[in-house]
Amino acid sequence: MDNKQEQIARIIAVDKRLRKQIADLYYMIKESDNPSEFIPLLAEHVNIMVEMIEDVRKPR
């Protein structure tokens, strides 16, 4: 496997783990006594992702 394929495989593997962790977090929040108190936490994660998207869009 060449370097680019290895890089893509590693990214996909991390993405799968991250998606699982996000789903686990979501279900833990939903099962909590007051899910709405975690909205700021979720919003912070969204903000991080938006910043990452904006950074990736920048020309190199």
C-alpha positions as CSV (number, residue, x, y, z in Angstrom):
1,M,0.0,0.0,0.0
2,D,1.4,3.4,-0.9
3,N,1.7,6.3,1.4
4,K,-1.5,8.0,0.2
5,Q,-3.5,4.8,0.6
6,E,-2.1,4.3,4.1
7,Q,-2.9,7.9,5.0
8,I,-6.5,7.5,3.7
9,A,-6.9,4.2,5.6
10,R,-5.7,5.8,8.9
11,I,-8.1,8.8,8.4
12,I,-11.0,6.4,7.8
13,A,-10.1,4.3,10.9
14,V,-9.9,7.4,13.1
15,D,-13.2,8.7,11.6
16,K,-14.9,5.4,12.5
17,R,-13.7,5.6,16.1
18,L,-14.7,9.2,16.3
19,R,-18.2,8.5,15.0
20,K,-18.7,5.8,17.6
21,Q,-17.5,8.1,20.3
22,I,-19.8,10.9,19.2
23,A,-22.8,8.4,19.1
24,D,-21.8,7.2,22.7
25,L,-21.7,10.8,23.9
26,Y,-25.1,11.6,22.3
27,Y,-26.8,8.6,24.0
28,M,-25.2,9.5,27.3
29,I,-26.5,13.0,27.0
30,K,-29.9,11.9,26.0
31,E,-30.1,9.5,28.9
32,S,-29.0,12.2,31.4
33,D,-31.4,13.9,33.8
34,N,-31.2,17.2,31.9
35,P,-29.9,16.8,28.4
36,S,-30.4,20.5,27.5
37,E,-27.6,21.4,30.0
38,F,-25.2,19.8,27.6
39,I,-26.1,22.0,24.6
40,P,-23.1,24.3,25.2
41,L,-20.8,21.2,25.1
42,L,-22.3,20.1,21.8
43,A,-22.1,23.6,20.4
44,E,-18.5,23.7,21.3
45,H,-17.9,20.5,19.3
46,V,-19.7,22.0,16.3
47,N,-17.6,25.2,16.6
48,I,-14.4,23.1,16.5
49,M,-15.6,21.3,13.4
50,V,-16.5,24.6,11.7
51,E,-13.1,26.0,12.4
52,M,-11.5,22.8,11.1
53,I,-13.5,23.0,7.8
54,E,-12.6,26.7,7.4
55,D,-8.9,25.8,7.9
56,V,-9.0,23.0,5.4
57,R,-10.7,25.2,2.8
58,K,-7.8,27.7,3.0
59,P,-5.5,27.4,0.0
60,R,-2.1,25.9,0.8
